[in-house]
Amino acid sequence: MKKYFLPALGIYLIVTTALFSCNKINLPTELGQELIPPIDKIHTFDTTLEVETYNGLFDPVLDSFRTGVSFPQLLGVINNDPIFGKTDARMFFQVSPGSYPFKNRPGSLYLDSVVLVIDHRNGFIYGDTLLPQTIQVSEIEGSNDFRYDSLYKINSLFTTSGILGTKTFTPASLKDSIQVINYPDTTTVANQLRIKLDNSFGQRLLSYDSTGANDGYSTDSVFRTRFKGFALQSVSGGNALISMYLNNATTQMVVYYRYNNVTTPTDMDTATAAFTFYNGENAIANYIKRDYNGTQVLTGSGDLVQDPVVYIQNTPGTYANVKIPGLKSFPNGVIHLAELQMESIYDVSDTVFYAPPNVFLDVYDSTAGKFKLVPYAFGYGGTALSGYESFYSARSSAQTYYGTLDPFGNKVRQWRFNITRYAQHLVSGKIPYYMMRVYAPAGTALPLGDLTPYVTSNFAIPQSNFYGIAGIGRVRIGGGSHPTQKMKLRIVYSKL
């Protein structure tokens, strides 16, 4: 038995060592990175580089993001985010009658009610779903330049000329089914915000004709002179933002009325007239404003002091500049993996205000004076960007969060950005060193970062289902000087 013991032990040690080596390299890279050589500390090395992080606030005046009809529109307020402060989201939009909407002429029409209906189908609520808030509907003042052929920035605000109605509700109640009269039937609906408007406004609509001095319905442009559009905002309570959808037949203003039967004037009939949102004919704008007064975000931004905690909030929001001095002077070699790693700092409020779905990384080209995609991290097929998925460890079309535990046992999120090819070109002396930026854009357009091929077109970022979704998502991330959850650059390399 003894003569077989030493060979068997040797085989066991070899296998165990091999398995340990595989484990050592696979565990940190199990989030989708390609295979890399085993680390033997003779030919292949594994190291981490220190990172410097500096918080900043995007200037809301310079923010170029514009709302589109295909994007969800946010409505509501966040009054009590203990870390990121307050948010105010307002909606401005128009509806149109299409043509003369009623079944008789003015003077033979009698109002029952008028209701504004906005679609929330397949929508989301960001924040406290059970805290009531009051939504106020006002009329956009007629002198505003509010046009269907313009895309408005999210800092665009329009003046109003009168309150048309209010409604107090809990966001969660929008999913409840209710019975609605739709002459001559009664139907069951859900996922709608329905606000009863003032009867005097309904009487105005009934009084307009399609000809003559009281013309309001002969053309859409004539109707705009009578009614510019709706302005909605939260005026009390609330701690949530609610997504609404305008590009849907459900979004409309409904006038419930009675009229003298045209063939038997002594008979009264009931009917509804729908003023609908028409894509390409009606204007929209979604105003979103942040208020960071008295918050951690404001006290930790805009200086040259390294920040241990990085504050990232979706558009309009915040960012952090990232510097990696060690990468600038890293020796030439073969870079098998260069991965910028970061994770969230737990706070109990994260269960109410979750992380943004679109955390992204780009670089700043100081020579060109603009931001661009991380060089050589993406592919270019002649007409379109490729390789976006492999930029994240996720390798999926939509960004995936990976959960891990912080030193206190709280589940937190990780982000890992694959910048291997950029690092390789950098240490080889083929491209310069760039400062990086971490942020969560609802949408932006960036040029390819590669020096070759030279591409002048910009690419829409993020390339995912989250493009165009502003306002939602914020997170604290460990910065380069955080005591326990440092942002760092992990490099696996071989010497030449």
Buried (B, 14 or more C-beta within 10 A) or exposed (E): EEEEEEEEEEEEEEEEEEEEEEEEBEEBBEBBBEEBBBBEEEEBBBEEBBBBBBBBBBEBEEBEBBBBBEBBBBBBBBBBBEBBBBBBBBBBBBBBBBEBBBBBBBEBBEBBEBBBBBBBBEBEBBBBBEBBBBBBBBBBBBEBEBEBEEEBBBBBEBEBEEBBBBBEBBBEEBBEEEEBBEEEEEEEBEBBBBBBBBEEBBEBBBEBBBEEEEBBBBEBEEBBEBBBBBBBBBBEBBBBBBBBBBBBEBBBBBBBBBBBEEEEEEEEBBBBBBBBBBEEBBBBBBBBBBBBEEBBBBEBBEEEEBBBBBBBBBBBBBBBBBBBEBBEEBEEBBBBBBBBBBBBBBBEBBEBBBBBBBBBBBBBBEEEEEBBBBBBBBBBEEEEBEBBBBBBBBBEEBBBBBEEEBEEEBEBBBBBBBBBBBBBBBBEEEBBBBBBBBBBBBBBEBBBBBEEEEBEEBBEBBBBEBBBBBBBBBBBBBBBBBEEBBBBBBBBBBEE
